Amino acid sequence: ESKSGGIVETLTDLLDDAEGQLSAARKKETESRHAFELTEQALKDELKHADKMLSEAKDGIAVAGEAKSKAEGELAVTSKDLAADIESLGELRHDCMTRAEDFE
């Protein structure tokens, strides 16, 4: 019996060690899972924020494009008006000079 008592004691010690290792492994797994979930949530939050910023940037680009198109249209009209005004001014000066010469 002393031999079988030693075997039982050895098996009990092995069982205790195995249970300790299992408990440590489960604790490590729980900690790792928690760390993963925190990292996953942080990445999801960053992605959500990045998507929002991208959407806002695209909206800004669209608004700026519309403003640019409008400004270019107004510039074309203004440039055409300016050219017509410069031509009218030239004609007016010519008429003035002609009448001044006729007056003398």
CYANA upper distance limits for C-alpha pairs under 8 A (distance plus 0.5 A):
  1 GLU  CA      5 GLY  CA      6.37
  2 SER  CA      6 GLY  CA      6.70
  3 LYS  CA      7 ILE  CA      6.83
  4 SER  CA      8 VAL  CA      6.59
  5 GLY  CA      9 GLU  CA      6.55
  6 GLY  CA     10 THR  CA      6.54
  7 ILE  CA     11 LEU  CA      6.53
  8 VAL  CA     12 THR  CA      6.45
  9 GLU  CA     13 ASP  CA      6.59
 10 THR  CA     14 LEU  CA      6.62
 11 LEU  CA     15 LEU  CA      6.51
 12 THR  CA     16 ASP  CA      6.62
 13 ASP  CA     17 ASP  CA      6.64
 14 LEU  CA     18 ALA  CA      6.52
 15 LEU  CA     19 GLU  CA      6.55
 16 ASP  CA     20 GLY  CA      6.60
 17 ASP  CA     21 GLN  CA      6.63
 18 ALA  CA     22 LEU  CA      6.50
 19 GLU  CA     23 SER  CA      6.49
 20 GLY  CA     24 ALA  CA      6.62
 21 GLN  CA     25 ALA  CA      6.52
 22 LEU  CA     26 ARG  CA      6.58
 23 SER  CA     27 LYS  CA      6.65
 24 ALA  CA     28 LYS  CA      6.60
 25 ALA  CA     29 GLU  CA      6.51
 26 ARG  CA     30 THR  CA      6.58
 27 LYS  CA     31 GLU  CA      6.67
 28 LYS  CA     32 SER  CA      6.50
 29 GLU  CA     33 ARG  CA      6.48
 30 THR  CA     34 HIS  CA      6.63
 31 GLU  CA     35 ALA  CA      6.66
 32 SER  CA     36 PHE  CA      6.55
 33 ARG  CA     37 GLU  CA      6.59
 34 HIS  CA     38 LEU  CA      6.71
 35 ALA  CA     39 THR  CA      6.66
 36 PHE  CA     40 GLU  CA      6.41
 37 GLU  CA     41 GLN  CA      6.54
 38 LEU  CA     42 ALA  CA      6.64
 39 THR  CA     43 LEU  CA      6.65
 40 GLU  CA     44 LYS  CA      6.65
 41 GLN  CA     45 ASP  CA      6.58
 42 ALA  CA     46 GLU  CA      6.66
 43 LEU  CA     47 LEU  CA      6.54
 44 LYS  CA     48 LYS  CA      6.57
 45 ASP  CA     49 HIS  CA      6.65
 46 GLU  CA     50 ALA  CA      6.51
 47 LEU  CA     51 ASP  CA      6.53
 48 LYS  CA     52 LYS  CA      6.73
 49 HIS  CA     53 MET  CA      6.70
 50 ALA  CA     54 LEU  CA      6.54
 51 ASP  CA     55 SER  CA      6.62
 52 LYS  CA     56 GLU  CA      6.69
 53 MET  CA     57 ALA  CA      6.55
 54 LEU  CA     58 LYS  CA      6.63
 55 SER  CA     59 ASP  CA      6.68
 56 GLU  CA     60 GLY  CA      6.61
 57 ALA  CA     61 ILE  CA      6.64
 58 LYS  CA     62 ALA  CA      6.71
 59 ASP  CA     63 VAL  CA      6.73
 60 GLY  CA     64 ALA  CA      6.51
 61 ILE  CA     65 GLY  CA      6.47
 62 ALA  CA     66 GLU  CA      6.78
 63 VAL  CA     67 ALA  CA      6.71
 64 ALA  CA     68 LYS  CA      6.49
 65 GLY  CA     69 SER  CA      6.64
 66 GLU  CA     70 LYS  CA      6.68
 67 ALA  CA     71 ALA  CA      6.54
 68 LYS  CA     72 GLU  CA      6.52
 69 SER  CA     73 GLY  CA      6.68
 70 LYS  CA     74 GLU  CA      6.72
 71 ALA  CA     75 LEU  CA      6.49
 72 GLU  CA     76 ALA  CA      6.67
 73 GLY  CA     77 VAL  CA      6.89
 74 GLU  CA     78 THR  CA      6.52
 75 LEU  CA     79 SER  CA      6.36
 76 ALA  CA     80 LYS  CA      6.63
 77 VAL  CA     81 ASP  CA      6.66
 78 THR  CA     82 LEU  CA      6.49
 79 SER  CA     83 ALA  CA      6.65
 80 LYS  CA     84 ALA  CA      6.77
 81 ASP  CA     85 ASP  CA      6.57
 82 LEU  CA     86 ILE  CA      6.55
 83 ALA  CA     87 GLU  CA      6.65
 84 ALA  CA     88 SER  CA      6.63
 85 ASP  CA     89 LEU  CA      6.51
 86 ILE  CA     90 GLY  CA      6.68
 87 GLU  CA     91 GLU  CA      6.77
 88 SER  CA     92 LEU  CA      6.50
 89 LEU  CA     93 ARG  CA      6.55
 90 GLY  CA     94 HIS  CA      6.60
 91 GLU  CA     95 ASP  CA      6.62
 92 LEU  CA     96 CYS  CA      6.53
 93 ARG  CA     97 MET  CA      6.52
 94 HIS  CA     98 THR  CA      6.56
 95 ASP  CA     99 ARG  CA      6.59
 96 CYS  CA    100 ALA  CA      6.47
 97 MET  CA    101 GLU  CA      6.60
 98 THR  CA    102 ASP  CA      6.64
 99 ARG  CA    103 PHE  CA      6.45
100 ALA  CA    104 GLU  CA      6.89
